[in-house]
């Protein structure tokens, strides 16, 4: 005969460890994704603009993080990517650079 099975005990500490480990892995992955995107933007011709002035810091704070936005000023179209976490900078590109990035 088999010995009787022991009831499973819920261990909150073990569950918490798994959740924390998963969250840490996701953070590293997010930073890696951001770095990869920024490498691709630079390779496509986007220019890095550090948020080293009050105007750029304000823009960095106003823009949604890690998204490419189209900006139109008269006949000029350019694209802006704000990174407030990894490089604390803006990437600015032309229509040509954006097209290269999308490829």
N, C-alpha and C positions, 0 to 999 in steps of 0.2 A: 504494500500500500504506500501511497504517496504521503509525505508528511503534510499536514494542513498548511495552506497558504497563509502567509501573514498579510494582514490588510495593508494596503498602500497608505503611506502617511504623506500628507501634503507638506512640503517643505518650502515655506515662503522665501527663505534665504537662497535656496538653489534657484528658484524662479527669478528672483531679483538679480542674481548673478548673470543668468542667461540674458535677461532684458538689458542690463547695463552693457554687457559684452556686445550685444547686437547694436545698441545705440552708438557705441564707440566705433564699431566697424562702419556703420552708416556715415558717421562724421568724416572718417578718413576717405571714404568713397566719394562723398560730396566734395571735399577739397580736391580730390584727384580729378573729378569731373570738371570743376571750375578751372583748374590749372590746364587741363586738356583743351577746354574751350578757349581759354586765353592764348594758349600756344597757337591754336588754329586761327584765331583772330589776327594775331601778330603776323603769322605766315601769309595771311590773305592781304595784308597791307594796312590793317588798323593801326593807329598810332596810340601808344600808351601815354596817358596824361595823369601823372600822380596828383592826388588831391592835396596839393601843397599850397594852395591859396584859399582864401575864404570863399571866393566865388565857386571854385571847384568842390570844396567841402560841402557847400550848400547844395550844389547840383547832385553830388553823390548821395546826400541825405534825402533828396526829393525823389530821385529815380528809383524804380523798383529794382531790387538787387538781381543780378545775374540774368538779365533779360535784355535782348537787343530791341531798341526802340528807334523808329524812324523819326527824324526831325527835318522839317521843311522850313527854310527861311528864304522867301522869295523864290528864285529859280534854283537855289542850292538845296540838295538833299544829302543828308548825312545820317549815319547810324551811330548810336551811342550804346555802350554796354557798361554798366556800373558794377563794380566789385567792391563792396564795403568791407569784406572779410579777409580775403587772401592778400590782395595787393593794395587795397585801399586806393583804387585808381579808376579812371575812366578809359575806355577804349573808344576811339572815334575813327570812323571809316567812311569812305565815299561809297557811291552806288557800285562802282567797280570792285572795291574791296569786299563789299557785302556779297556781291555775286560770286566772287572767288570763294568766300567763306561757305556759302551755301552748297558749292560743288563738293 
